[in-house]
Every structure is written in structure tokens, then in C-alpha cells.
Amino acid sequence: MKKYIGQSIMAITSVYLLFSCGPTERKLPIYGERTPVEKEVDGKKIVDTVYHTIPDFSFLNQDSTLLTQEFFKDKIYVTNFFFTHCPSICPTMQRNLLKAYEKYKGNNKIAFLSHSIDFKYDQPSVLKDYATKLGVDNDQWQFVTGSKADIYGIAEKYMVYTKEDENAPGGYDHQGYLVIIDPDKRIRGAYDGTDDEQVKKLLEDLDVILAEYK
């Protein structure tokens, strides 16, 4: 069965959600499947944990350039799924993500990545125009397109629901989560991009994870 952020976020929150007396020592949870692996270290057998990670990818960005995971090396990034002519949640979600972009603009430790789920219409020139109108004026926030299989496949790895649906507003159905990915390619948080309180929590948690990887 496919798992999505909305289905499992409460169950996983208890794992690796660490608190101490000092707020700066708090760490975000790690989401997704985890597999115990036995290995030998200094002659002793120990059990290590292999976490769910985002696989390598290659998409075409708003500048008609191939964007791979290499762009995000050693960075924390926030990702989501949208389409430019979305009549429902996307305008609110993207305006709220813009708040994070503006707060961390110029910080080379953090980036943003929006995947278009409209693989038919949202070509690079459309994405470029959209990004410009939104107020994005540097490469810190990337907008990408790809084949249906590649975009919808990577959405599953981010645990975000996406579907082409002629009965949905604009022809596409998707969740509005803003997902934090750490430099180790692990999911560290997911926030409803249409909810002001959730977006506020996103901004707080980005400060927490930036402190972890300082």
C-alpha cells in the first residue's frame, strides 16, 4: 500500500522527535520507512537503521536546464507539488512558500523546489513566467517539469499524493504539503501549505534543522 504524509505523520512523529531542556537542542523527526541492518564494527555486531531517502532525479527547470540532486548537495530544501493554472490550493500554498523563500533568501544552506504535476502545459517558459510573477528572482527556488511517470513517481517518494483527475479542479488532484528534506535526503517535516499556523511551524522548524546542520 502506498503511504502518504497525511496518512502516517502522526504515527511516525514519535520516532526521532527529541526534546531537551533547551529549545535549540530539539531535532525534527525522520519520516518514512526504516530498515534495521546488522553490521560488524570493530569485531562487534550492531544493528544500524537505514532510513527512507529521496532517490536521484533529473528534471527540466524554468531555465530549460536539467536539474539534478547535485544542486541540493549539502543543502536543506523545501519541496512541493503544484501546477501553474491551479484554481484551488496552489495560489495560497505558493504564496505561503514565498514567505519561507523571502525569509531565507541569500542563505546558501537552504533551497526550494516546486514540481509541476501538469506535464502537458507547464513547460519551462511557463514555469519561468510563473516564477517571475511570484517574485522569485534567483536560483534558490527551482521550478521543474518532467514526464508524468517521473513527476508522479518522485511524489510517492516524498509521500505526497498526486493524480491526474479530470473531475478535480484544473484536472489534477494533489496534496498541498510543504516537505523539508535534509542534506542526507531524508524527510524531516511536512506542513499544510494552505494553513497559516502550519506555515508558521515550517518557518520555526527550518530554524531548528538549520541549527542541526550548521
C-alpha positions as CSV (number, residue, x, y, z in Angstrom):
1,M,0.0,0.0,0.0
2,K,1.3,3.5,-0.9
3,K,2.0,5.7,2.1
4,Y,1.5,9.4,2.1
5,I,2.5,12.1,4.6
6,G,-1.1,12.7,5.6
7,Q,-1.7,9.0,6.4
8,S,1.3,8.4,8.6
9,I,2.5,11.7,10.0
10,M,1.1,11.1,13.5
11,A,2.4,7.5,13.7
12,I,5.9,8.4,12.8
13,T,6.2,11.6,14.9
14,S,7.1,9.6,18.0
15,V,10.3,8.3,16.3
16,Y,13.3,10.6,16.5
17,L,11.3,13.5,17.9
18,L,13.8,14.5,20.5
19,F,13.3,17.2,23.1
20,S,15.6,18.5,25.8
21,C,15.5,21.4,28.3
22,G,17.0,23.7,25.7
23,P,14.9,24.5,22.6
24,T,17.9,24.8,20.4
25,E,18.7,21.1,21.0
26,R,15.4,20.0,19.6
27,K,15.6,17.8,16.5
28,L,13.0,17.2,13.9
29,P,11.6,13.6,13.3
30,I,12.7,11.4,10.4
31,Y,9.7,10.2,8.3
32,G,9.3,7.2,6.1
33,E,10.1,3.5,6.2
34,R,13.2,2.4,8.2
35,T,15.0,-0.9,7.9
36,P,17.2,-2.4,10.6
37,V,20.5,-3.6,9.2
38,E,23.0,-5.7,11.1
39,K,26.7,-4.9,10.5
40,E,30.0,-5.5,12.2
41,V,32.0,-2.7,13.7
42,D,35.4,-3.4,15.5
43,G,34.5,-7.0,15.7
44,K,31.1,-6.5,17.3
45,K,27.8,-6.9,15.6
46,I,25.5,-3.9,15.8
47,V,22.1,-3.0,14.4
48,D,22.0,0.1,12.3
49,T,19.0,1.8,10.7
50,V,18.6,2.6,7.0
51,Y,16.1,5.4,6.5
52,H,13.8,6.2,3.6
53,T,15.6,8.7,1.3
54,I,14.8,10.6,-1.8
55,P,16.3,8.9,-4.9
56,D,18.4,10.6,-7.5
57,F,16.3,12.6,-10.0
58,S,16.6,14.7,-13.2
59,F,14.1,17.3,-14.2
60,L,13.9,20.3,-16.6
61,N,13.8,23.6,-14.7
62,Q,12.4,27.0,-15.6
63,D,15.6,27.9,-17.4
64,S,15.4,24.8,-19.6
65,T,18.3,23.3,-17.7
66,L,18.5,19.8,-16.3
67,L,18.2,19.9,-12.5
68,T,19.6,17.0,-10.5
69,Q,20.0,16.3,-6.8
70,E,23.6,17.6,-7.2
71,F,22.1,21.1,-7.0
72,F,20.9,20.3,-3.5
73,K,24.1,18.8,-2.2
74,D,24.8,19.8,1.4
75,K,21.5,21.8,1.4
76,I,18.2,21.6,3.3
77,Y,15.4,22.1,0.8
78,V,11.6,22.5,1.0
79,T,9.7,20.8,-1.8
80,N,6.1,20.7,-3.0
81,F,3.8,19.8,-5.9
82,F,1.6,22.3,-7.8
83,F,0.6,23.5,-11.3
84,T,0.6,27.0,-12.7
85,H,-3.1,27.2,-13.6
86,C,-4.3,25.5,-10.4
87,P,-7.6,27.1,-9.3
88,S,-7.7,25.7,-5.8
89,I,-4.9,25.3,-3.3
90,C,-1.8,26.2,-5.3
91,P,-2.0,30.1,-5.1
92,T,-2.3,30.0,-1.3
93,M,0.3,27.3,-1.0
94,Q,2.9,29.1,-3.2
95,R,2.3,32.5,-1.6
96,N,3.0,30.8,1.8
97,L,6.1,29.1,0.5
98,L,7.2,32.5,-0.8
99,K,7.3,33.6,2.9
100,A,9.9,31.0,3.6
101,Y,11.8,31.9,0.4
102,E,11.9,35.6,1.4
103,K,13.0,34.8,4.9
104,Y,15.9,32.7,3.8
105,K,16.8,34.4,0.6
106,G,20.5,34.5,0.1
107,N,21.1,31.7,2.6
108,N,23.2,29.1,0.7
109,K,22.2,26.3,3.1
110,I,18.6,26.3,2.1
111,A,16.7,25.9,-1.2
112,F,13.2,25.4,-2.6
113,L,11.9,23.0,-5.2
114,S,8.4,23.1,-6.8
115,H,7.4,20.2,-9.1
116,S,4.6,20.9,-11.7
117,I,2.2,18.0,-11.9
118,D,0.8,19.4,-15.2
119,F,3.3,17.7,-17.5
120,K,1.3,18.8,-20.6
121,Y,1.1,22.6,-20.2
122,D,3.8,23.6,-17.7
123,Q,6.8,23.8,-19.9
124,P,10.0,25.7,-18.9
125,S,8.8,29.0,-20.4
126,V,5.5,28.8,-18.5
127,L,7.3,28.0,-15.2
128,K,9.8,30.9,-15.8
129,D,6.9,33.4,-16.2
130,Y,5.1,32.0,-13.2
131,A,8.3,32.2,-11.0
132,T,8.9,35.8,-12.1
133,K,5.3,36.9,-11.4
134,L,5.5,35.2,-8.0
135,G,8.6,37.2,-7.1
136,V,11.4,34.7,-7.4
137,D,14.5,36.4,-8.8
138,N,17.3,34.0,-8.0
139,D,18.0,30.2,-8.4
140,Q,17.4,29.4,-4.8
141,W,13.8,28.4,-5.7
142,Q,13.7,25.9,-8.6
143,F,10.5,25.1,-10.6
144,V,10.6,21.8,-12.6
145,T,8.7,19.7,-15.1
146,G,9.2,16.2,-16.3
147,S,7.3,13.2,-17.6
148,K,4.2,12.0,-15.9
149,A,5.9,8.9,-14.7
150,D,8.9,10.8,-13.3
151,I,7.0,13.5,-11.5
152,Y,4.3,11.3,-10.1
153,G,6.9,8.7,-9.2
154,I,9.0,11.2,-7.2
155,A,5.9,12.4,-5.5
156,E,5.4,9.0,-4.0
157,K,9.0,9.1,-2.6
158,Y,8.2,12.4,-1.0
159,M,5.0,10.7,0.4
160,V,2.8,13.3,-1.3
161,Y,-0.4,12.3,-3.2
162,T,-0.7,13.5,-6.8
163,K,-3.1,12.3,-9.5
164,E,-4.3,13.4,-12.9
165,D,-8.1,13.6,-12.5
166,E,-10.5,15.2,-14.9
167,N,-13.0,15.7,-12.2
168,A,-10.7,17.7,-10.0
169,P,-10.4,21.5,-10.2
170,G,-8.0,22.2,-13.1
171,G,-7.7,18.5,-14.0
172,Y,-5.3,17.5,-11.3
173,D,-5.6,16.4,-7.6
174,H,-2.8,16.7,-5.1
175,Q,-1.9,17.4,-1.6
176,G,-0.6,20.8,-0.5
177,Y,2.2,19.7,1.7
178,L,5.5,21.6,2.0
179,V,8.1,19.0,2.8
180,I,11.5,19.5,4.4
181,I,14.4,17.4,3.1
182,D,17.7,17.3,4.9
183,P,21.2,17.1,3.3
184,D,21.0,13.3,3.8
185,K,18.0,13.2,1.5
186,R,15.6,12.3,4.4
187,I,12.1,13.7,5.0
188,R,12.2,15.8,8.2
189,G,8.8,17.5,8.2
190,A,5.6,18.2,6.3
191,Y,3.3,21.2,6.6
192,D,-0.1,22.1,5.1
193,G,0.9,25.0,2.8
194,T,-2.6,26.4,3.0
195,D,-2.7,26.8,6.7
196,D,-1.1,29.9,8.3
197,E,-0.3,28.1,11.6
198,Q,1.3,25.2,9.7
199,V,3.4,27.6,7.7
200,K,4.5,29.4,10.9
201,K,5.6,26.0,12.2
202,L,7.5,25.4,9.0
203,L,9.5,28.5,9.5
204,E,10.2,27.6,13.1
205,D,11.3,24.1,12.1
206,L,13.6,25.4,9.4
207,D,15.5,27.3,12.0
208,V,15.7,24.1,14.1
209,I,17.1,22.0,11.2
210,L,19.4,24.7,10.1
211,A,20.9,24.7,13.6
212,E,21.3,20.9,13.3
213,Y,23.3,21.2,10.1
214,K,25.2,24.4,10.9
